[in-house]
Amino acid sequence: MTVAENRATWLETELTRVDGQSPRAADRAPLGKHLKMASNPFVFLRGAAQLFYADIQAGYLTLPEALYQLPKTHIMGDCHTSNFGFFTEEGSHGDRVVFAPNDFDDACVGHGVWDLARFAVSLVLCADYCRGLSEGRYTGEKDYTGKASVKSSAAEAAICRFLAGYQQRCEMLIASPDYHQQVLTGFSSEHILGKPYHKAMARAAGGVDFLLKSSLAKAVDVDADRLCFRDRADKFQRLNDTGYEALEQAFAPYMDDQVLDIVARLDAGTGSVNMGRYYLLVGPADYQGQQDLTLCHIVEVKQQRKAAPLFYFDDLSPVNRLNPAHLTLECQRRMQRFPDLVLDEVEHAGEHWLIRSRHHAKVGLDPENVALGKKARQGGFEEYAETCGHALALAHGRGDRRSVRYEQAVTRVLPGQTDALVQVCLAYAEQVREDWTILNQMLAREV
């Protein structure tokens, strides 16, 4: 068997284990998740977090050994450029818009270097994707052919800025431990994040776009006398009476107000696109009209499975023995300054479910937002990477708010390992591109 054949078999095994169907299955239609992942290498990386850890465990991805000397902390597990964004602290109860990690589905207690490496690899693939959009190699929701994109040298420079930002924030935490209570906010219009920051501010309760662009307004007809989810067959599925009553019975005790409506959420996410997900509209039982809209919000109830690193590394910490939803809850509470007030977990129908707010002001960052356009080309992409480094260091540092031992270890070890880490991540990005090609070949039944 050739190296390529071995890799294809390895890839098929890992995708089948998590997704329940082989990309080569001839007796059924391809999974929507696999078709998403086949669109470009960046989305492939997002959809195959388990492969990253399988490669580490098998020795196909060897990160600098010295970085494993860092104390373990709470990590994102699926750290990449699109898992950072803007939201309000305390979920829909708060009005402070911050920039921070926003996805904890694969979070656990683990090695900080895993987050550093996965984010670095994602920078390479993010830049490649946007150059590909500009050059016509990839297709997106819009036609970006000819649009300015980041230079070919930007990815390596961005990795270095990301690691420098991470180290700098660790140094700041050592100098003033109460920095654990600091957040990133208030970006100027000149910053690459200035536009999305102001977009998030406008969507927050009381903002100028709250009635048009908030998560609530997009999902609900805010002009109706009785609030309910919009009829969107592409996003929402109505439930029969029995299913509705069962979900209301199971989840209503965890809500902060009356359940006004429930729908199944369709085709959301990338890595978790095949997991169950429901949206609950919550608000006053005596809703009186638009003057009460700021009292209403959407709560997401999402099925959880074991965090990606834990199938391969099951002895990192006793904390990781928590059920999947409880572990996600614990990590989010630790890594955020003021976490969602509705954040909870429940067992229902034999599965573990995470309960969390859909922030009114939630604004995510796609590759097109940070690696396309003149601002991105003129240093904005590297600026974004550095900002994410600061945000990640804050999240990692909050894993232990009693001391700065983690941060001290980072400042002692990371500088001497940066060059090696950069080269390893550049090489692994090439492996991801090859894996993406193999996935397309499997879907086409060519391998």
C-alpha positions as CSV (number, residue, x, y, z in Angstrom):
1,M,0.0,0.0,0.0
2,T,1.4,3.4,-1.0
3,V,1.8,6.4,1.4
4,A,-1.2,8.1,-0.3
5,E,-3.3,4.9,0.1
6,N,-2.4,4.7,3.8
7,R,-3.3,8.3,4.3
8,A,-6.7,7.8,2.6
9,T,-7.4,4.8,4.8
10,W,-6.4,6.8,7.9
11,L,-8.6,9.7,6.8
12,E,-11.6,7.5,6.1
13,T,-11.3,5.8,9.5
14,E,-11.3,9.1,11.4
15,L,-14.1,10.7,9.5
16,T,-16.3,7.6,9.7
17,R,-15.7,7.2,13.4
18,V,-17.0,10.7,14.2
19,D,-19.5,11.3,11.4
20,G,-21.0,7.8,11.2
21,Q,-20.5,7.4,7.5
22,S,-17.6,7.0,5.2
23,P,-17.0,9.6,2.4
24,R,-16.6,6.6,0.1
25,A,-20.0,5.1,1.0
26,A,-21.6,4.0,-2.3
27,D,-25.0,3.0,-0.9
28,R,-26.1,6.4,0.3
29,A,-25.8,10.1,-0.5
30,P,-22.7,12.0,0.8
31,L,-23.1,13.7,4.2
32,G,-23.8,17.4,4.0
33,K,-20.9,17.8,6.4
34,H,-18.4,16.1,4.1
35,L,-19.6,18.2,1.1
36,K,-19.0,21.3,3.2
37,M,-15.5,20.1,4.1
38,A,-14.8,19.4,0.4
39,S,-15.3,23.1,-0.5
40,N,-11.8,24.2,0.6
41,P,-9.0,23.2,3.0
42,F,-10.0,25.8,5.6
43,V,-13.4,24.3,6.0
44,F,-11.9,20.8,6.0
45,L,-9.7,21.8,9.0
46,R,-12.8,23.1,10.8
47,G,-14.8,19.9,10.2
48,A,-12.0,17.4,11.1
49,A,-10.8,18.5,14.5
50,Q,-10.4,14.9,15.5
51,L,-7.9,14.3,12.7
52,F,-5.6,16.9,14.2
53,Y,-5.4,15.0,17.5
54,A,-5.2,11.6,15.8
55,D,-2.1,12.9,13.9
56,I,-0.6,14.2,17.2
57,Q,-1.2,10.9,19.0
58,A,0.1,8.8,16.0
59,G,3.2,11.0,15.6
60,Y,2.3,12.4,12.2
61,L,2.2,15.9,13.8
62,T,5.1,16.4,16.2
63,L,5.0,19.7,18.1
64,P,8.1,21.0,20.0
65,E,8.5,18.8,23.0
66,A,9.5,21.8,25.2
67,L,6.0,23.3,24.8
68,Y,4.5,20.3,26.5
69,Q,6.3,21.4,29.6
70,L,3.7,24.2,30.0
71,P,1.2,23.5,32.8
72,K,-2.0,22.1,31.5
73,T,-4.9,24.6,31.3
74,H,-8.4,24.9,29.9
75,I,-8.1,25.0,26.1
76,M,-10.5,25.5,23.2
77,G,-9.7,22.2,21.5
78,D,-10.9,23.5,18.1
79,C,-8.9,26.7,18.0
80,H,-9.0,28.5,14.6
81,T,-9.5,31.9,13.1
82,S,-13.3,31.6,12.9
83,N,-13.8,30.6,16.5
84,F,-13.1,34.1,17.8
85,G,-15.6,36.9,17.6
86,F,-17.8,39.5,19.3
87,F,-20.5,38.9,21.8
88,T,-22.0,40.4,24.9
89,E,-20.8,39.2,28.3
90,E,-23.4,37.3,30.4
91,G,-25.1,36.2,27.2
92,S,-28.2,38.1,26.3
93,H,-28.3,39.6,29.8
94,G,-25.2,41.8,29.3
95,D,-24.5,44.9,27.2
96,R,-20.7,44.9,27.2
97,V,-19.5,43.7,23.8
98,V,-16.1,41.9,23.9
99,F,-13.8,40.0,21.5
100,A,-12.8,36.6,22.7
101,P,-13.0,32.8,21.8
102,N,-16.6,32.0,21.1
103,D,-16.7,28.2,20.7
104,F,-16.1,25.6,23.4
105,D,-17.6,22.5,22.0
106,D,-14.3,20.7,22.0
107,A,-12.9,22.4,25.1
108,C,-11.2,20.4,27.8
109,V,-8.2,20.6,30.1
110,G,-5.2,20.0,27.9
111,H,-2.0,21.4,26.5
112,G,-2.0,25.1,25.5
113,V,0.3,24.3,22.5
114,W,-2.5,22.4,20.9
115,D,-4.5,25.6,20.6
116,L,-1.5,27.6,19.5
117,A,-0.7,25.1,16.7
118,R,-4.2,24.6,15.5
119,F,-4.8,28.4,15.3
120,A,-1.4,28.8,13.4
121,V,-2.4,26.1,10.9
122,S,-5.8,27.8,10.4
123,L,-4.0,31.1,9.6
124,V,-2.2,29.5,6.7
125,L,-5.4,27.9,5.4
126,C,-7.4,31.1,5.9
127,A,-4.9,33.1,3.9
128,D,-4.8,30.4,1.2
129,Y,-8.6,30.3,0.9
130,C,-8.9,34.1,0.5
131,R,-6.1,34.2,-2.1
132,G,-7.9,31.3,-3.8
133,L,-11.2,33.3,-3.9
134,S,-9.4,36.2,-5.4
135,E,-7.6,34.0,-8.0
136,G,-10.7,31.9,-8.8
137,R,-9.4,28.6,-7.3
138,Y,-12.1,28.5,-4.7
139,T,-15.7,29.6,-4.7
140,G,-17.6,31.4,-1.9
141,E,-21.0,32.8,-1.3
142,K,-20.0,35.8,-3.4
143,D,-17.8,36.3,-6.3
144,Y,-14.5,37.7,-5.0
145,T,-12.5,37.2,-8.2
146,G,-9.9,40.0,-8.5
147,K,-10.5,41.4,-5.0
148,A,-7.4,42.3,-3.0
149,S,-6.2,39.5,-0.7
150,V,-3.3,38.9,1.7
151,K,0.1,38.3,0.2
152,S,1.7,34.8,0.1
153,S,4.1,35.8,2.8
154,A,1.3,37.0,5.1
155,A,0.6,33.6,6.7
156,E,4.0,33.1,8.3
157,A,4.1,36.7,9.4
158,A,0.6,36.3,10.9
159,I,1.7,33.2,12.9
160,C,4.6,35.1,14.3
161,R,2.4,38.1,15.3
162,F,-0.1,35.7,16.8
163,L,2.5,34.0,19.0
164,A,4.0,37.4,19.9
165,G,0.6,38.7,21.0
166,Y,0.1,35.6,23.1
167,Q,3.4,36.0,24.8
168,Q,2.9,39.7,25.3
169,R,-0.4,39.2,27.0
170,C,1.2,36.5,29.3
171,E,3.8,39.1,30.3
172,M,1.0,41.6,31.0
173,L,-0.7,39.1,33.2
174,I,2.5,38.4,35.2
175,A,3.0,42.1,35.7
176,S,-0.6,42.6,36.9
177,P,-2.5,39.4,37.8
178,D,-5.8,41.2,37.9
179,Y,-5.5,41.3,34.1
180,H,-7.4,38.1,34.3
181,Q,-10.4,40.3,34.6
182,Q,-9.5,42.4,31.5
183,V,-11.2,41.9,28.1
184,L,-10.6,43.1,24.6
185,T,-13.1,45.8,23.5
186,G,-13.4,49.3,22.0
187,F,-11.7,48.8,18.6
188,S,-11.1,51.9,16.5
189,S,-12.3,52.2,12.9
190,E,-8.7,51.9,11.7
191,H,-8.3,48.4,13.3
192,I,-9.2,45.3,11.2
193,L,-11.8,44.6,13.9
194,G,-13.2,48.1,13.9
195,K,-16.1,47.4,11.5
196,P,-17.3,44.1,13.1
197,Y,-17.0,45.7,16.6
198,H,-19.3,48.5,15.6
199,K,-21.6,46.0,13.9
200,A,-21.9,44.1,17.2
201,M,-22.5,47.2,19.2
202,A,-25.3,48.2,16.8
203,R,-26.9,44.7,17.2
204,A,-26.9,44.8,21.0
205,A,-30.1,45.5,22.9
206,G,-30.8,49.1,22.5
207,G,-28.5,49.4,19.5
208,V,-29.5,51.0,16.3
209,D,-29.7,47.7,14.4
210,F,-31.3,45.6,17.3
211,L,-34.7,45.4,15.5
212,L,-33.0,44.5,12.2
213,K,-29.8,42.6,12.6
214,S,-29.7,41.1,16.1
215,S,-29.9,37.3,16.5
216,L,-33.4,37.8,17.7
217,A,-34.5,39.9,14.8
218,K,-33.0,37.6,12.2
219,A,-34.9,34.6,13.6
220,V,-38.1,36.1,14.9
221,D,-40.8,38.4,13.3
222,V,-40.3,41.3,15.8
223,D,-43.3,43.2,14.3
224,A,-45.8,40.4,15.2
225,D,-48.1,40.7,18.1
226,R,-47.2,37.2,19.2
227,L,-43.6,36.3,19.0
228,C,-42.6,33.1,17.3
229,F,-39.8,31.9,15.0
230,R,-40.0,32.8,11.3
231,D,-41.0,30.2,8.7
232,R,-37.6,29.5,7.3
233,A,-37.5,25.9,5.9
234,D,-33.7,26.3,5.2
235,K,-33.0,27.0,8.9
236,F,-35.9,25.9,11.1
237,Q,-38.1,22.8,11.3
238,R,-41.4,23.0,13.2
239,L,-42.0,20.3,15.7
240,N,-45.1,18.2,16.1
241,D,-47.1,18.6,19.4
242,T,-45.6,15.6,21.1
243,G,-42.0,16.6,20.3
244,Y,-42.6,20.2,21.3
245,E,-44.1,19.2,24.6
246,A,-41.3,16.8,25.4
247,L,-38.7,19.5,24.7
248,E,-40.5,22.1,26.7
249,Q,-40.9,19.7,29.6
250,A,-37.2,18.9,29.5
251,F,-35.7,22.3,29.0
252,A,-38.1,24.9,30.5
253,P,-36.7,24.6,34.0
254,Y,-33.3,25.9,32.7
255,M,-34.7,29.0,31.0
256,D,-34.8,32.4,32.6
257,D,-38.4,33.2,31.5
258,Q,-41.3,31.7,29.6
259,V,-40.8,29.5,26.6
260,L,-42.7,31.1,23.8
261,D,-41.7,28.9,20.8
262,I,-39.3,26.0,20.0
263,V,-37.9,24.9,16.6
264,A,-35.2,22.5,15.5
265,R,-32.2,24.3,14.0
266,L,-31.1,22.8,10.7
267,D,-27.6,22.6,9.1
268,A,-25.8,24.8,11.6
269,G,-22.1,24.7,12.3
270,T,-19.3,22.8,10.5
271,G,-17.7,20.2,12.8
272,S,-21.0,19.8,14.6
273,V,-23.4,20.0,11.7
274,N,-24.7,16.5,12.3
275,M,-25.5,17.1,16.0
276,G,-29.0,17.8,17.3
277,R,-29.8,21.4,17.9
278,Y,-32.9,23.3,19.0
279,Y,-33.7,27.0,19.4
280,L,-36.0,28.1,22.2
281,L,-37.6,31.6,22.1
282,V,-37.8,32.9,25.7
283,G,-39.5,36.0,27.0
284,P,-42.3,37.3,29.2
285,A,-45.5,35.2,29.2
286,D,-47.5,38.5,28.9
287,Y,-45.4,39.9,26.0
288,Q,-46.8,43.3,25.2
289,G,-45.0,44.2,22.0
290,Q,-41.8,45.7,20.8
291,Q,-41.2,47.5,24.1
292,D,-40.6,44.1,25.6
293,L,-38.2,42.8,23.0
294,T,-35.1,43.5,25.1
295,L,-36.6,41.1,27.6
296,C,-36.7,38.3,25.0
297,H,-33.8,36.2,23.6
298,I,-33.0,32.9,22.0
299,V,-31.5,30.0,23.9
300,E,-29.7,27.3,21.9
301,V,-29.9,23.7,23.2
302,K,-27.2,21.6,21.5
303,Q,-26.3,17.9,21.7
304,Q,-22.7,17.4,22.8
305,R,-20.2,14.7,22.1
306,K,-16.8,14.0,23.6
307,A,-14.3,16.8,23.0
308,A,-12.0,16.1,20.0
309,P,-8.8,15.7,22.0
310,L,-10.2,13.2,24.5
311,F,-10.7,10.2,22.2
312,Y,-6.9,10.0,21.9
313,F,-5.8,11.6,25.2
314,D,-8.1,10.4,28.0
315,D,-5.8,10.8,30.9
316,L,-5.0,14.5,30.8
317,S,-7.1,15.5,33.8
318,P,-9.9,14.1,36.1
319,V,-11.9,17.2,35.0
320,N,-12.2,15.7,31.5
321,R,-14.2,12.8,32.9
322,L,-17.2,15.1,33.2
323,N,-20.0,14.4,30.7
324,P,-19.4,16.2,27.4
325,A,-22.0,19.0,28.0
326,H,-20.8,19.5,31.6
327,L,-17.2,19.7,30.5
328,T,-18.0,22.4,27.8
329,L,-19.9,24.3,30.5
330,E,-17.0,24.1,32.9
331,C,-14.5,25.3,30.3
332,Q,-16.6,28.2,29.1
333,R,-17.1,29.4,32.7
334,R,-13.4,29.3,33.3
335,M,-12.2,30.8,30.1
336,Q,-14.7,33.7,29.9
337,R,-14.6,36.7,32.4
338,F,-18.4,36.9,32.8
339,P,-20.0,33.8,31.2
340,D,-23.5,33.5,30.0
341,L,-26.1,33.6,32.8
342,V,-28.2,30.9,31.1
343,L,-25.3,28.5,30.5
344,D,-26.2,25.0,31.7
345,E,-26.4,21.3,30.8
346,V,-29.0,18.6,30.9
347,E,-29.4,14.9,30.0
348,H,-32.4,14.3,27.7
349,A,-33.3,11.3,25.6
350,G,-30.1,9.5,26.5
351,E,-27.9,12.4,25.3
352,H,-26.1,15.3,26.9
353,W,-27.2,18.7,25.9
354,L,-25.6,22.2,26.4
355,I,-27.8,25.1,27.1
356,R,-26.6,28.6,26.1
357,S,-27.8,32.0,24.9
358,R,-27.7,33.1,21.3
359,H,-26.2,36.6,22.0
360,H,-28.1,39.4,20.4
361,A,-24.8,41.0,19.3
362,K,-23.0,37.9,18.2
363,V,-20.7,38.7,15.2
364,G,-18.4,36.0,14.0
365,L,-15.3,36.4,11.7
366,D,-15.1,34.5,8.4
367,P,-11.9,34.3,6.5
368,E,-13.3,36.9,4.1
369,N,-13.6,39.4,6.9
370,V,-9.9,39.2,7.9
371,A,-7.9,38.1,4.8
372,L,-9.7,39.9,1.9
373,G,-9.6,43.6,1.1
374,K,-7.1,46.4,1.2
375,K,-7.1,46.7,5.0
376,A,-6.3,43.0,5.3
377,R,-3.6,43.2,2.6
378,Q,-2.0,46.2,4.3
379,G,-1.3,44.4,7.6
380,G,-4.8,43.9,8.9
381,F,-4.6,40.1,8.7
382,E,-1.5,40.1,10.9
383,E,-3.2,42.5,13.2
384,Y,-6.1,40.1,13.6
385,A,-3.8,37.3,14.4
386,E,-2.0,39.3,17.1
387,T,-5.4,40.3,18.6
388,C,-6.4,36.6,18.7
389,G,-3.1,35.8,20.5
390,H,-4.0,38.3,23.2
391,A,-7.6,36.9,23.5
392,L,-6.4,33.3,23.7
393,A,-3.8,34.1,26.4
394,L,-6.5,35.7,28.5
395,A,-8.7,32.6,28.1
396,H,-5.8,30.2,28.9
397,G,-4.7,32.3,31.8
398,R,-8.1,32.2,33.4
399,G,-7.7,28.4,33.8
400,D,-5.9,29.2,37.0
401,R,-6.8,32.6,38.5
402,R,-4.9,31.8,41.7
403,S,-1.5,32.2,40.1
404,V,0.4,33.1,37.0
405,R,2.5,29.9,36.8
406,Y,1.1,29.2,33.3
407,E,2.0,32.6,32.0
408,Q,5.5,32.4,33.6
409,A,6.1,29.1,31.9
410,V,5.0,30.6,28.5
411,T,7.4,33.5,28.7
412,R,10.2,31.2,29.7
413,V,9.7,28.5,27.1
414,L,7.8,29.9,24.0
415,P,10.5,32.4,22.7
416,G,13.0,29.6,22.2
417,Q,10.4,27.4,20.5
418,T,8.7,29.9,18.2
419,D,10.7,29.2,15.1
420,A,10.3,25.4,15.4
421,L,6.5,25.8,16.0
422,V,6.1,28.0,13.0
423,Q,7.8,25.6,10.7
424,V,5.8,22.6,12.0
425,C,2.5,24.4,11.5
426,L,3.5,25.5,7.9
427,A,4.3,21.9,7.1
428,Y,1.1,20.5,8.6
429,A,-1.0,23.1,6.7
430,E,0.3,21.4,3.5
431,Q,-0.8,18.0,5.0
432,V,-4.3,19.4,5.5
433,R,-4.4,20.6,1.9
434,E,-3.4,17.1,0.8
435,D,-6.1,15.6,3.0
436,W,-8.7,17.9,1.5
437,T,-7.7,16.6,-2.0
438,I,-8.1,13.1,-0.8
439,L,-11.5,13.8,0.6
440,N,-12.6,15.2,-2.8
441,Q,-11.2,12.1,-4.4
442,M,-13.1,9.8,-2.0
443,L,-16.4,11.7,-2.7
444,A,-15.8,11.3,-6.4
445,R,-15.0,7.6,-5.8
446,E,-11.5,8.1,-7.3
447,V,-9.7,6.5,-4.4
